[in-house]
Amino acid sequence: LLVVKQGDTCEEALQRHLVEDKSPNGGASYADFLYHLHINSVRLLQ
């Protein structure tokens, strides 16, 4: 296990290996999913 903190010298090397998985049905990206989850959670709590 290697923990890479923001600003570490190996952060750039790690970022080159990160990829966003594609949804099999052409759905929303993970970032879009998190955004909608957040928005709906805020609405429920109001």
Secondary structure, 3 states (H helix, E strand, C coil): CCCCCCCCCCHHHHHHHCCCCCCCCCCCCHHHHHHHHHHHHHHHHC
